[in-house]
Structures are given as structure tokens and as C-alpha cells.
């Protein structure tokens, strides 16, 4: 699996669900620690979760997230 997106945990959860709705399996790195002690994962506790996908799904996932981000500015 490769890193697709790093951000706040709540946003990573939304993106994880969005990918799941589109048939893409993803994994959230630091899911538990980012909610219990985010300052341990990353100094300051900011952008503490990473969304990972299979390499074969990377381009499709990136397009889905780009569309989501552009529509939610």
C-alpha cells in the first residue's frame, strides 16, 4: 500500500468512506493513536492520519479525492 493523503483524522475518515463507496479498499494509518494522542503521531498533533491504497488503485483514488476537494473548498 502507498500513501495517498495525509490530513486530520476526521477528513481521512470521510475520504476513506468515499473511496469505499467507489469500491476502493483503503487503510488508515495511525487511526487509533491519532484520536488518543495526536501529538505523539505528529508534533503539534496536526495532520496526524494517512490514507493508504493499493498501487493499482492510486490514480483512481487520487481523482476521486481531487474532485471531492475541489467541490468542498
Helices and strands as residue ranges (DSSP letters): E 2-7, H 9-21, E 26-29, H 33-36, H 38-41, G 43-45, E 49-53, G 55-57, H 58-71
